[in-house]
Amino acid sequence: MPPSKPSPAKPNINVPLFWPALMAAEMAREGLDLAVRNVRFLEEEARLHGGIKPRLATAHTVALKLRTLSLCDYSAEGATGLPTLVVAPYAGHTSMIADYHAGQSLMQTLRAAGVRRLLLTDWHSATPDMKDFDVDQYLAELLGCIDDLGGRVCLVGLCQGGWMSAMLAARYPQKVQALVLAGSPIDTQAGDGPLVRMVHESPMSFYEELVATGGGLMPGRYMLAGWKNMHPEQHYVQEHIDLYEHIDDPAWLHKAEAFDRWYENPLDLPGRWYLQVIDELFKHNKLAHGRFVGLGRKLQLAAVECPLYLLAGESDDITGRDQVFAAEGLMRARTVEKKVVPGGHVGLFMGARTLGQTWPGIGAWLCAQGAGSAA
C-alpha cells in the first residue's frame, strides 16, 4: 500500500512571518462582504428614489374617471346616505398620502370610525396637453364628482385639498353638509412660516421661469427638490447614512420603501394652475380677502355656514396653525371644532399617532353631522 501524501502543513499563527498572510485573507473576506453590502445599498438607493411606484393601499373601485382625477370609492358594501369625500392634496404628491399602507391609512381609519360611504380624489399627474388647465378646471371636475354622488356631501380637505374644498363650499354652500380642513392654508399670509417667507421673497418671474423650463408644466421633481432644501441635512446626508446603517434590517427597509413610494414620486402640475395658485392665493391671499373668482363668482368664505372641524400640526412648517384656524373667523360655521396635534405636516394625514388618536374622533364627528345617514 503506497504511503499517503502528507497533508500540507498549517501555518503557525504564532510565527510572525505568517501574520501578513492571515491579515490579507481576512481583509479579502471582509472586502467581499463590504462589496456585497455596497451593491445592496446602491440597489436600494435606486429603489427608494423613484424606483418603486406609488399605489393606494386599500381595495377600492373607481367610480368615475375624469381628466384631472379618478374618484375612488372605499364605501362599505350596501352603504347609503350622504357620502364623505376626502379631497387629497394636489400639490406635487400623489393621493397615496390618504391611503398610505395597511394599518396606517386615513381611509381605513374613517371607515373603521363609522364613515361607511367614503370616497377619495386620486389626482392625475399633468401631461403637456393639460398645461393650460387652471383652478376652475379642477373645481369643475370636483363639482362633477359631488353631483354624481347625489349633490350633497361631507368634505374632508387635506392641505391644498382643503382650500379647494373651502372654495366649493363658498361657491355652492348647499352642496356641503360638513367641512373638515386639515393642515389647509385658508389665510395664506397668517403666521410666519418658512413657506410664507419663501413665497413672498421670490418674485413671480422665478416661478414663471420654472414653468417655462418645464415646457408649460411645473415638474414634480422641481418641487421635490424645493421640499428637500427646506431640510437639506436630513435629505442629502442623514437619510443616506440611515439607509446604509439599516441595509440589513428588513423591517426598517419596509417602512422606508413605504414612505418613499409616496414621497419620491411627485406629480407634475399644469403651469397655468401653478402660477395662478402662487400669485392669487399665496402672494395676494385673494381667497381670504373675498377676491378670488371661482367658476364665475367672487368666492365669499362667509357663505360657508355648515359645521366646521379644523385640524393643525403643532410643528407644521408647511401650513401653520394660524393659516388653518383663520377659517373660523372668515366663515360663519354653525359649530366649530379645533384641534392641534403633535407633529408636522405629513403626520396630520398619515402619522400613526394622529391616525390612532385624532382621526377616529373626526370620523365620529362626521357621522354626527350626517355622514352616511339617509339623505
Residue pairs with C-beta under 8 A, 6 or more apart in sequence:
11 18
11 21
11 22
12 18
13 19
13 22
37 247
37 248
40 247
41 243
41 244
41 247
44 243
44 247
44 253
45 240
45 243
47 257
47 260
48 243
48 256
48 257
48 260
48 264
49 260
49 264
50 264
50 265
52 257
52 260
52 261
53 261
53 265
54 94
54 96
54 261
54 262
54 265
55 96
55 261
56 72
56 95
56 96
56 99
56 120
56 122
57 96
57 99
57 100
57 101
57 102
57 105
57 108
58 74
58 99
58 102
58 105
58 107
58 108
60 72
60 73
60 74
60 107
60 120
61 72
61 73
62 70
62 71
62 72
62 73
63 71
63 72
63 73
63 119
63 148
64 70
64 71
64 144
64 145
64 148
65 71
66 141
66 144
66 145
67 124
67 130
67 137
67 141
68 123
68 124
68 130
68 133
68 137
68 138
68 141
69 121
69 122
69 123
69 124
69 141
69 142
69 145
70 121
70 122
70 124
71 119
71 120
71 121
71 122
71 145
71 148
72 95
72 119
72 120
72 121
72 122
73 118
73 119
74 99
74 107
74 111
74 118
74 119
74 120
75 83
75 116
75 117
75 118
75 119
76 111
76 116
76 117
79 116
79 117
79 118
79 372
80 117
80 372
80 374
81 116
81 117
81 370
81 371
81 372
81 373
81 374
81 375
82 117
82 150
82 152
82 153
82 154
82 177
82 370
82 371
82 372
82 373
82 375
83 117
83 118
83 119
83 149
83 150
83 153
83 154
83 371
84 110
84 115
84 117
84 118
84 119
84 153
84 154
84 155
84 156
84 366
84 371
84 372
85 119
85 120
85 121
85 145
85 146
85 149
85 153
85 154
85 155
85 156
86 98
86 106
86 107
86 110
86 118
86 119
86 120
86 121
86 156
86 158
86 161
87 121
87 142
87 155
87 156
87 157
87 158
87 161
87 162
87 164
87 165
88 95
88 97
88 98
88 120
88 121
88 122
88 123
88 158
88 161
89 95
89 97
89 158
89 159
89 160
89 161
90 121
90 123
90 138
90 160
90 161
90 164
90 267
90 269
91 159
91 160
91 223
91 269
92 220
92 223
92 224
92 227
92 266
92 267
92 269
93 220
93 262
93 263
93 265
93 266
93 267
94 122
94 123
94 262
94 265
94 267
95 120
95 121
95 122
95 123
96 261
96 262
97 158
97 262
97 346
97 349
97 350
98 105
98 106
98 107
98 120
98 158
98 349
98 350
99 105
99 106
99 107
99 108
99 120
100 106
100 258
100 262
100 350
101 258
102 108
104 350
104 352
104 355
105 350
105 355
106 158
106 349
106 350
106 355
106 359
107 118
107 120
109 355
109 356
109 359
109 360
109 363
110 118
110 156
110 359
110 362
110 363
110 366
111 118
112 360
112 363
113 359
113 360
113 361
113 362
113 363
113 364
113 366
113 367
114 363
114 364
114 367
114 372
115 363
115 366
115 367
115 371
115 372
116 372
117 371
117 372
119 145
119 149
121 142
121 145
121 161
123 267
124 267
125 220
125 267
125 268
126 133
126 217
126 267
126 268
126 269
126 270
126 273
127 268
128 215
128 216
128 217
130 217
130 270
131 215
131 216
131 217
131 270
131 271
131 272
132 216
132 270
132 271
132 272
133 270
133 272
133 273
134 270
134 272
134 273
134 276
135 164
135 167
135 273
135 276
135 277
135 294
136 294
136 295
137 270
137 273
138 164
138 273
139 164
139 167
139 168
139 171
139 294
139 295
140 295
142 164
142 168
143 168
143 172
143 175
143 295
146 152
146 153
146 168
146 172
146 175
150 375
151 175
152 174
152 175
152 176
152 177
152 375
153 175
153 176
153 177
154 176
154 177
154 178
154 179
154 180
154 366
154 369
154 370
154 371
155 165
155 168
155 169
155 176
155 178
155 179
155 180
156 165
156 180
156 182
156 362
156 366
157 163
157 164
157 165
157 166
157 179
157 180
157 181
157 182
157 184
158 182
158 183
158 184
158 348
158 349
159 182
159 183
159 184
159 185
159 318
159 319
159 345
159 349
160 184
160 185
161 184
162 181
162 182
162 183
162 184
162 185
162 186
162 324
163 184
163 185
163 186
163 281
163 287
165 176
165 179
165 181
165 184
166 179
166 181
166 184
166 186
166 287
166 301
166 304
166 327
166 331
167 287
167 292
167 294
167 299
168 175
168 176
169 175
169 176
169 179
169 303
169 304
169 306
170 294
170 299
170 300
170 301
170 303
170 304
171 294
171 295
171 297
171 299
173 303
173 304
173 305
173 306
176 304
176 306
177 306
177 369
177 370
177 371
178 306
178 307
178 308
178 309
178 365
178 366
178 369
178 370
178 371
179 304
179 306
179 307
179 308
179 309
179 333
180 308
180 309
180 311
180 362
180 365
180 366
181 308
181 309
181 310
181 311
181 324
181 327
182 311
182 324
182 348
182 349
183 311
183 312
183 313
183 316
183 318
183 319
183 324
183 345
183 348
183 349
184 319
184 323
184 324
184 327
185 281
185 282
185 319
185 323
185 324
186 287
186 288
186 301
186 323
186 324
186 326
186 327
186 330
187 285
187 288
187 322
187 323
187 326
187 327
187 330
188 196
188 199
188 281
188 282
188 285
188 287
188 288
188 323
189 196
189 285
189 288
190 320
190 322
190 323
190 326
191 320
191 321
191 322
191 323
192 320
193 316
193 317
193 318
193 319
193 320
193 323
194 230
194 317
195 317
195 318
195 319
196 320
199 278
199 282
199 283
200 283
204 275
204 278
204 279
204 283
207 274
207 275
207 278
208 275
210 218
210 219
210 222
211 217
211 218
211 271
211 274
211 275
214 222
214 268
214 271
216 270
216 271
216 272
217 268
217 269
217 270
217 271
218 268
218 269
218 270
218 271
218 274
219 268
220 265
220 266
220 267
220 268
220 269
221 266
223 266
223 269
224 263
224 264
224 266
228 235
228 236
230 317
243 256
246 252
246 253
246 256
247 253
280 286
280 287
280 292
281 287
281 292
284 291
286 292
287 299
287 301
288 301
288 326
288 330
290 298
290 299
290 300
290 301
290 302
291 298
292 298
292 299
293 299
301 327
301 330
301 331
302 330
302 331
302 332
303 332
304 331
304 332
304 333
305 331
305 332
305 333
305 334
306 333
306 334
306 369
307 333
307 334
307 335
307 336
307 337
307 369
308 327
308 328
308 331
308 333
308 335
308 336
308 337
309 336
309 337
309 338
309 339
309 362
309 365
310 324
310 325
310 327
310 328
310 336
310 337
310 338
310 339
311 324
311 338
311 339
311 341
311 348
311 358
311 362
312 319
312 320
312 321
312 324
312 325
312 338
312 339
312 340
312 341
312 348
313 319
313 321
313 340
313 341
313 342
313 343
313 344
313 345
313 347
313 348
314 321
314 340
314 341
314 342
314 343
315 342
315 343
315 344
316 343
316 344
316 345
316 348
317 344
317 345
318 344
318 345
319 345
321 340
325 338
328 336
328 338
337 365
339 358
341 347
341 348
341 353
341 354
341 357
341 358
342 353
343 351
343 353
343 354
347 353
347 354
348 354
367 373
